[in-house]
Amino acid sequence: MQFVSLAWKNVLRNKRRSILTILSLAASLFLLTTLQAVLYQFEFASGSPKSALRVMTHHAVSFTQPIPVAYRDKIQQVPGIEAITSQQWFGGVYIEEKNFFAQFAIDPEPFLKVYPEYVMPEDQKQSFIRQRNSAMVGKALADRFHWKLGDHITLKGTIYAVDLDLLIACIFTSPTNLQDENNLWFHWDYLEESTGRPGTTNNFVILAASPADVPKVINAVDAMFRNSSAQTKSETEKEFTLSFSGMMGNIKFLVGAISVVVVFTILLVTAATMGMSIRERTSEFGILKSIGFTSPLIISLLVGESMMIALSGWLLGCVGARVLYSQVDLANMTAGFFSKLDVRPDSLLTGLGLSVMVAIVTSALPAWRASRLNIAEALRHVG
């Protein structure tokens, strides 16, 4: 314990340099942790058991291309399907354009079968199903705009040349996927009436009866429309989510490239600090040896100092990121794009392992060289 105290005092000898080094490490680790959290958010699939049973069917060219809603009844006849709902992106503006959130027209009753994980009072659920111009909104979205049951809101059309007047009939929570609590759902029939019944939709969401039925449903649905003017592509919910994030480029590659730069920066910063610190104290090592300090003990002290600096940076950067993202209102700051950034335990462990590695790599060699000096050489050294 006395040697730990000695190492800590050596860390604090040059407070300015140590603080700046810790802050540099913390900033780099904070960036790395944030990137990992963002990547996880893009790749996240719902934690609901039903997620593995959901199949997304959209146009084979792109999910932005419409497909005939008449496909719904044909798809419903495929064996192994429990429920199917159409899903149409509306893209309206609420008051002003900065108030962005996801808005979808759906078939209420089938939709609630496809997504049974949404939690809501039964009376609100029935109210949403009964009223043609009603909307179901997530709790996070309702809190963001201070909506209450019975409120009327207007969505100004951007894709469609219509404005929709919607009644807030149901507020739900989504324990398995908080991101969904930033969404609004309303009746597909109401959108059809308002737009003159174009008879198309963006995609269908299908709930298969069992995991074994999922590949059968995918193959059967796509085979059904293979030679049509609007061929379909069906994929699991997870695959659909990954393909959606893939539109923004190779996110994994981008995160990996930035992570390499971050690690290299951390190594340079820590190596420069430890090298400078050890050179300045070479003569002290001679004194320490003369009073009985062994070479392994000197190496341990120097590595320990580097470890303390690195772990301080880890606490500020990685643990600080976890605390920060659990407290701030990301939904409001990002206009609903992220409801939260989840800094998972494996991200914290990655940061911890990186910190330990950096501490050892940057201090071990200079410490070993310093410990190799004999007492006379060390005392004659002028740093």
C-alpha positions as CSV (number, residue, x, y, z in Angstrom):
1,M,0.0,0.0,0.0
2,Q,2.9,2.4,0.7
3,F,4.2,1.9,-2.8
4,V,0.7,2.7,-4.2
5,S,0.8,5.9,-2.3
6,L,4.3,6.7,-3.6
7,A,3.2,6.1,-7.2
8,W,0.2,8.3,-6.7
9,K,2.3,11.1,-5.3
10,N,4.6,10.8,-8.3
11,V,1.6,11.1,-10.6
12,L,0.7,14.4,-8.9
13,R,4.2,15.9,-9.0
14,N,3.4,17.7,-12.2
15,K,-0.3,18.2,-11.8
16,R,-0.8,20.2,-15.0
17,R,0.8,17.6,-17.2
18,S,-1.0,14.7,-15.5
19,I,-4.4,16.5,-15.7
20,L,-4.0,17.3,-19.4
21,T,-2.9,13.7,-20.1
22,I,-5.9,12.3,-18.2
23,L,-8.3,14.7,-20.1
24,S,-6.7,13.7,-23.4
25,L,-7.2,10.0,-22.6
26,A,-10.8,10.7,-21.4
27,A,-11.7,12.6,-24.5
28,S,-10.4,9.8,-26.7
29,L,-12.1,7.1,-24.7
30,F,-15.4,9.1,-24.6
31,L,-15.4,9.3,-28.4
32,L,-14.7,5.6,-28.7
33,T,-17.4,4.7,-26.3
34,T,-19.9,7.0,-28.0
35,L,-19.1,5.5,-31.4
36,Q,-19.7,2.0,-30.0
37,A,-23.0,3.0,-28.5
38,V,-24.1,4.6,-31.8
39,L,-23.2,1.5,-33.7
40,Y,-25.1,-0.7,-31.3
41,Q,-28.1,1.6,-31.6
42,F,-28.1,1.2,-35.4
43,E,-27.8,-2.6,-35.2
44,F,-30.1,-3.0,-32.3
45,A,-33.1,-5.3,-32.8
46,S,-36.1,-5.4,-30.5
47,G,-35.5,-7.5,-27.4
48,S,-39.0,-8.9,-27.8
49,P,-39.3,-12.7,-28.4
50,K,-41.6,-11.8,-31.3
51,S,-38.8,-9.9,-33.0
52,A,-37.3,-13.1,-34.4
53,L,-40.8,-14.0,-35.9
54,R,-41.3,-10.7,-37.7
55,V,-40.7,-10.5,-41.5
56,M,-40.6,-7.2,-43.4
57,T,-41.8,-7.3,-47.0
58,H,-41.0,-4.3,-49.3
59,H,-40.3,-3.5,-52.9
60,A,-37.4,-5.5,-54.3
61,V,-35.7,-2.3,-55.7
62,S,-35.9,-0.2,-52.5
63,F,-38.1,0.0,-49.5
64,T,-38.9,3.6,-50.5
65,Q,-40.7,2.3,-53.6
66,P,-44.4,1.6,-53.1
67,I,-46.1,-1.8,-53.5
68,P,-49.8,-2.5,-54.1
69,V,-51.7,-2.8,-50.8
70,A,-53.7,-5.5,-52.6
71,Y,-50.8,-7.8,-51.9
72,R,-51.8,-7.9,-48.3
73,D,-54.8,-10.3,-48.8
74,K,-52.7,-12.6,-51.0
75,I,-49.9,-12.7,-48.5
76,Q,-52.4,-13.5,-45.7
77,Q,-53.1,-16.8,-47.3
78,V,-49.5,-18.0,-47.0
79,P,-49.3,-20.9,-44.5
80,G,-47.4,-20.0,-41.3
81,I,-48.6,-16.4,-41.0
82,E,-50.4,-15.2,-37.9
83,A,-50.9,-11.6,-38.7
84,I,-49.9,-9.0,-41.3
85,T,-50.2,-5.2,-41.3
86,S,-49.4,-2.6,-44.0
87,Q,-47.1,0.2,-42.9
88,Q,-46.8,3.5,-44.7
89,W,-44.4,6.3,-43.8
90,F,-46.2,9.7,-43.7
91,G,-43.4,12.2,-43.0
92,G,-45.5,15.0,-41.9
93,V,-44.4,18.2,-40.1
94,Y,-45.7,19.0,-36.6
95,I,-45.8,22.8,-36.1
96,E,-42.3,23.2,-37.5
97,E,-39.7,21.0,-39.3
98,K,-37.4,20.6,-36.4
99,N,-40.1,18.6,-34.6
100,F,-39.1,15.4,-36.4
101,F,-40.5,12.0,-35.4
102,A,-41.5,8.8,-37.1
103,Q,-45.1,8.6,-38.3
104,F,-46.6,5.5,-39.8
105,A,-50.1,4.5,-41.1
106,I,-50.9,1.0,-40.1
107,D,-53.8,-1.5,-39.8
108,P,-54.6,-1.2,-36.0
109,E,-55.8,-4.6,-35.0
110,P,-53.3,-6.7,-37.0
111,F,-50.5,-4.2,-36.0
112,L,-51.1,-4.8,-32.3
113,K,-50.9,-8.5,-32.9
114,V,-47.7,-8.1,-34.8
115,Y,-46.2,-6.0,-31.9
116,P,-47.7,-7.5,-28.7
117,E,-44.8,-6.1,-26.7
118,Y,-46.3,-2.6,-26.7
119,V,-47.9,-2.0,-23.3
120,M,-51.1,0.2,-23.0
121,P,-54.3,0.3,-21.0
122,E,-57.0,-1.8,-22.6
123,D,-59.5,1.1,-22.8
124,Q,-56.9,3.2,-24.7
125,K,-56.2,0.3,-27.0
126,Q,-59.9,-0.1,-27.9
127,S,-60.3,3.6,-28.3
128,F,-57.5,3.7,-30.8
129,I,-58.9,0.8,-32.8
130,R,-62.5,2.2,-32.9
131,Q,-61.8,5.8,-33.9
132,R,-60.7,6.3,-37.5
133,N,-58.7,9.5,-37.0
134,S,-57.1,8.4,-33.8
135,A,-53.3,8.0,-33.1
136,M,-51.2,5.8,-30.8
137,V,-48.1,7.5,-29.6
138,G,-45.1,6.4,-27.5
139,K,-44.7,7.7,-24.0
140,A,-41.3,9.4,-24.8
141,L,-43.0,11.3,-27.8
142,A,-46.0,12.3,-25.7
143,D,-43.7,13.6,-22.9
144,R,-41.6,15.5,-25.5
145,F,-44.5,17.5,-26.8
146,H,-46.6,17.4,-23.6
147,W,-49.4,15.6,-25.3
148,K,-52.3,14.1,-23.3
149,L,-55.1,11.8,-24.1
150,G,-57.8,13.6,-26.1
151,D,-55.5,16.2,-27.6
152,H,-55.8,17.0,-31.3
153,I,-52.7,17.4,-33.4
154,T,-52.2,18.3,-37.0
155,L,-49.5,16.8,-39.2
156,K,-48.8,18.9,-42.3
157,G,-48.1,16.6,-45.3
158,T,-44.8,16.8,-47.1
159,I,-44.9,13.6,-49.1
160,Y,-48.7,13.7,-49.4
161,A,-50.5,17.0,-50.2
162,V,-52.8,16.6,-47.2
163,D,-52.8,17.6,-43.6
164,L,-54.0,15.1,-41.1
165,D,-55.9,16.0,-37.9
166,L,-55.3,13.2,-35.4
167,L,-56.7,12.5,-31.9
168,I,-54.4,11.2,-29.3
169,A,-56.3,8.1,-28.2
170,C,-53.5,5.8,-26.8
171,I,-50.1,6.3,-25.1
172,F,-48.0,3.2,-25.0
173,T,-44.7,2.0,-23.6
174,S,-42.2,-0.3,-25.2
175,P,-40.0,-2.0,-22.5
176,T,-38.1,-4.1,-25.1
177,N,-37.2,-1.2,-27.4
178,L,-37.4,2.4,-26.0
179,Q,-36.7,3.8,-29.4
180,D,-40.2,2.8,-30.5
181,E,-41.6,5.2,-27.8
182,N,-40.7,8.1,-30.1
183,N,-43.1,6.8,-32.8
184,L,-46.6,7.7,-33.8
185,W,-49.0,5.3,-35.4
186,F,-52.4,6.1,-37.0
187,H,-55.0,4.3,-39.2
188,W,-54.0,3.4,-42.7
189,D,-57.6,3.7,-43.8
190,Y,-57.7,7.3,-42.7
191,L,-54.6,8.1,-44.8
192,E,-56.2,6.3,-47.8
193,E,-59.3,8.3,-47.5
194,S,-57.4,11.6,-47.1
195,T,-55.1,11.0,-50.1
196,G,-57.8,9.7,-52.6
197,R,-57.0,6.0,-52.1
198,P,-53.7,5.5,-54.0
199,G,-53.8,1.8,-53.0
200,T,-50.1,1.5,-52.2
201,T,-47.9,1.1,-49.1
202,N,-44.2,1.2,-48.2
203,N,-44.1,-2.3,-46.8
204,F,-45.9,-5.1,-44.9
205,V,-44.9,-6.4,-41.5
206,I,-45.6,-10.1,-41.1
207,L,-45.7,-12.1,-37.9
208,A,-44.8,-15.8,-38.5
209,A,-46.3,-18.5,-36.4
210,S,-42.9,-20.0,-35.4
211,P,-39.2,-19.6,-36.1
212,A,-39.3,-22.5,-38.5
213,D,-42.0,-20.7,-40.5
214,V,-39.9,-17.6,-41.0
215,P,-37.7,-18.8,-44.0
216,K,-40.8,-20.5,-45.5
217,V,-42.8,-17.3,-45.4
218,I,-39.9,-15.3,-46.9
219,N,-39.5,-17.7,-49.8
220,A,-43.3,-18.1,-50.4
221,V,-44.1,-14.4,-50.4
222,D,-41.2,-13.4,-52.7
223,A,-42.0,-16.3,-55.1
224,M,-45.6,-15.2,-55.3
225,F,-44.7,-11.8,-56.8
226,R,-41.5,-12.8,-58.6
227,N,-42.8,-12.0,-62.1
228,S,-45.0,-9.0,-61.2
229,S,-44.4,-5.4,-61.9
230,A,-43.7,-4.8,-58.2
231,Q,-41.5,-7.6,-57.1
232,T,-40.9,-8.0,-53.4
233,K,-38.1,-8.6,-51.1
234,S,-38.8,-10.2,-47.7
235,E,-36.3,-10.3,-44.8
236,T,-36.3,-10.6,-41.1
237,E,-36.7,-7.6,-38.9
238,K,-33.0,-7.6,-37.9
239,E,-31.9,-7.9,-41.5
240,F,-34.2,-5.0,-42.5
241,T,-32.8,-2.8,-39.7
242,L,-29.2,-3.5,-40.8
243,S,-30.0,-2.8,-44.4
244,F,-31.7,0.5,-43.4
245,S,-28.6,1.6,-41.4
246,G,-26.5,0.5,-44.4
247,M,-27.9,3.3,-46.5
248,M,-25.7,5.7,-44.5
249,G,-22.6,3.8,-45.6
250,N,-20.4,1.2,-44.0
251,I,-20.9,2.3,-40.5
252,K,-18.9,-0.5,-39.1
253,F,-15.9,0.4,-41.2
254,L,-16.2,4.0,-40.2
255,V,-16.4,3.2,-36.5
256,G,-13.4,0.8,-36.9
257,A,-11.3,3.4,-38.7
258,I,-12.0,6.1,-36.1
259,S,-11.3,3.6,-33.3
260,V,-7.9,2.9,-34.8
261,V,-7.1,6.6,-34.9
262,V,-8.3,7.0,-31.3
263,V,-6.1,4.1,-30.1
264,F,-3.1,5.5,-31.9
265,T,-3.7,8.9,-30.4
266,I,-4.0,7.5,-26.9
267,L,-0.7,5.6,-27.4
268,L,1.1,8.7,-28.6
269,V,-0.2,11.0,-25.8
270,T,0.5,8.5,-23.0
271,A,3.9,7.4,-24.4
272,A,5.0,11.1,-24.7
273,T,4.0,11.8,-21.1
274,M,5.6,8.7,-19.6
275,G,8.8,9.1,-21.6
276,M,9.1,12.7,-20.5
277,S,8.4,11.8,-16.9
278,I,10.9,9.0,-16.8
279,R,13.7,11.0,-18.4
280,E,13.2,13.8,-15.9
281,R,13.6,11.4,-13.0
282,T,16.5,9.3,-14.1
283,S,18.8,10.6,-11.4
284,E,16.2,9.7,-8.8
285,F,16.3,6.1,-9.8
286,G,19.9,6.0,-8.8
287,I,19.0,7.3,-5.4
288,L,16.2,4.8,-5.1
289,K,18.6,2.0,-6.0
290,S,21.1,3.2,-3.6
291,I,18.6,2.9,-0.7
292,G,17.5,-0.6,-1.7
293,F,14.9,-0.4,-4.4
294,T,15.2,-3.3,-6.8
295,S,14.8,-3.0,-10.6
296,P,11.5,-4.9,-10.6
297,L,10.1,-2.6,-8.0
298,I,11.1,0.5,-9.9
299,I,9.5,-0.9,-13.1
300,S,6.3,-1.7,-11.1
301,L,6.2,1.8,-9.7
302,L,6.5,3.4,-13.1
303,V,4.0,1.1,-14.7
304,G,1.7,1.7,-11.8
305,E,1.9,5.5,-12.4
306,S,0.9,5.0,-16.0
307,M,-1.9,2.7,-15.0
308,M,-3.3,5.3,-12.6
309,I,-3.3,7.9,-15.3
310,A,-4.9,5.5,-17.8
311,L,-7.6,4.3,-15.3
312,S,-8.4,7.9,-14.4
313,G,-9.0,8.6,-18.1
314,W,-11.1,5.5,-18.4
315,L,-13.3,6.6,-15.4
316,L,-13.8,10.0,-16.9
317,G,-14.2,8.9,-20.6
318,C,-16.1,5.5,-20.5
319,V,-17.9,5.5,-17.1
320,G,-18.6,9.2,-17.6
321,A,-20.2,8.5,-21.0
322,R,-22.4,5.9,-19.4
323,V,-23.5,8.3,-16.6
324,L,-24.0,11.2,-19.1
325,Y,-26.1,9.3,-21.6
326,S,-28.3,7.8,-18.9
327,Q,-29.2,11.3,-17.6
328,V,-29.6,13.6,-20.7
329,D,-32.7,13.8,-22.8
330,L,-31.3,12.5,-26.1
331,A,-34.7,12.3,-27.7
332,N,-35.1,16.0,-27.4
333,M,-31.5,16.8,-28.3
334,T,-31.6,14.6,-31.4
335,A,-35.1,15.4,-32.5
336,G,-36.2,11.8,-31.7
337,F,-33.4,10.2,-33.8
338,F,-32.1,8.5,-30.6
339,S,-34.1,7.9,-27.6
340,K,-31.0,6.9,-25.7
341,L,-27.4,5.7,-26.2
342,D,-26.8,2.5,-24.3
343,V,-23.2,2.2,-23.1
344,R,-23.1,-1.5,-22.5
345,P,-20.9,-3.4,-20.0
346,D,-18.8,-4.8,-22.9
347,S,-18.0,-1.3,-24.1
348,L,-16.8,-0.4,-20.6
349,L,-14.7,-3.6,-20.5
350,T,-13.3,-2.7,-23.9
351,G,-12.3,0.7,-22.7
352,L,-10.8,-0.8,-19.5
353,G,-8.8,-3.3,-21.5
354,L,-7.6,-0.6,-23.8
355,S,-6.6,1.6,-20.9
356,V,-4.6,-1.2,-19.3
357,M,-2.9,-2.1,-22.6
358,V,-1.9,1.5,-23.2
359,A,-0.5,1.9,-19.7
360,I,1.6,-1.2,-20.0
361,V,2.8,-0.6,-23.6
362,T,3.7,3.0,-23.1
363,S,5.5,2.6,-19.8
364,A,7.1,-0.9,-19.8
365,L,10.0,-0.2,-22.2
366,P,11.0,3.2,-20.7
367,A,10.7,1.8,-17.2
368,W,12.8,-1.2,-18.1
369,R,15.5,1.0,-19.6
370,A,15.6,3.2,-16.6
371,S,15.9,0.2,-14.2
372,R,18.9,-1.1,-16.2
373,L,21.0,1.9,-15.4
374,N,23.5,1.4,-12.6
375,I,23.6,3.8,-9.7
376,A,26.6,5.8,-11.0
377,E,25.1,6.3,-14.5
378,A,21.8,7.3,-13.0
379,L,23.2,9.9,-10.6
380,R,25.4,11.5,-13.4
381,H,22.3,11.9,-15.7
382,V,21.2,15.4,-16.3
383,G,17.5,15.3,-17.5
